[in-house]
Amino acid sequence: MLTELGPYIGPAAGVATAILWSATSLFFTAAGHRIGPTFVNATRILFATVFHAVTFRLLTGNWMPDMLAGQVLYLAVSGFIGLSLGDQALFTAFVDVGPRLAMLIMATSPLFAAFFGWVVLGETLRGLAWVGVTCVMAGVAWVVLERPKDTLGSHHKHRVRGIVCAAIGAACQAGGLLLSKQGIGHGWLPADQHMSAQAATLVRVAFGGVGMVPILAVYWGRERSRRVAGLIPDRAGSVRVGVLLTVAGAVVGPYLGVWMSLVASDRAPLGVAQTLCSMVPIFVLPFSVLVFKERVSPRAIIGAFLAVEGSALLFLPT
């Protein structure tokens, strides 16, 4: 039974990743208004590291996995690029250009992933998979390009910086996933020496936390100059609520979500895995209806249908 399900585990994990990251975006958005995006980024990684360490301890009886030096290096760089630098760039893009344009640019991450997978790992996508990638990206773009009527004429002060940061985020997300796949052992180690996705996630998230130290130091330095009280505007709510929202987001995002993303990259070609993980804008739609009571336009429904059809093509075995 498990053998028969083998070709579908990677794509299924990619879809699960997108669903989990859709949920975590709600938690982190609410938390960011209370304690700031940089503090949210650092706090979520801290809690995720604890969650993964406890999980690994329960599964294996150890606190850290046995690794080769090369695996440590790959996963360390992956954590810094994907979780520290990439996510920080993405959060900055949200502020500078808004989530609509930022998510559109982030939807290009599968192209980076497919290119990296081809250059580094020699992975090639069959023709039907490229059709699926195109459909998913077209569906995502169709949804996020729709401009709500109440935002016409809106202007973002740092548009160029936001676009650049979103592009950096897309490349870092794909690059981080590639390095994670290599950290597991793909491309240079025999299969029997590969790490499990959960073990690799633990190491990656831990080094992502280390990578946040200089970013957080710069952040605290800037905020001190504006007074520490400026970190938490009175209108945004309490620190306690912000931390609780961050913890909830850490469970579904950097804990379960990042874990599933590594399962996807381990069990599917990098371009396929990244494409499915990038379907967050599609899965945000039902959250928008149920949580924020927003109306979903026919255009959004068509885009979602196109993306789902494209993802179905990626589930077809080679």
LINRARA-V538560 format. One line per field, one symbol per residue. phi: phi as a letter, one per 30 degrees, with the letter a starting at -180 (. if undefined). burial: 1 if it has 9 or more other ideal C-beta (glycine too) atoms within 8 Angstrom, else 0. A space follows every 50 residues. Layout:
BEGIN
phi = ???
burial = ???
END
This chain:
BEGIN
phi = .ddddedcddeddddeeddddddddddddddddcbjdddddddddedddd eddddddddbiccbddbdeddededdddddddcddddddddddeddbidd ddddddddeddddddddddccidbcdedddddedddddddddddddcedd cdidbcdcddddddddddddddddddddddddddkdjabdedcddddddd deddddddddddeddddddddddddciedddbdedcjddedddddddddd ddcdcdddedddddddcbeeddeddddcdeedddedddddcchddcdedd dddddddddddddddddd
burial = 00000000111111111111111111110111011111111111111110 11101110000000101000110111111111111111111111011101 11111111111111011101101010001111111111111111010000 10000100101110111111111111111111111110100001101111 11111111111100110010001000000001000000001110111111 11111111111111111111111111111111111011100000000011 111111111111110000
END
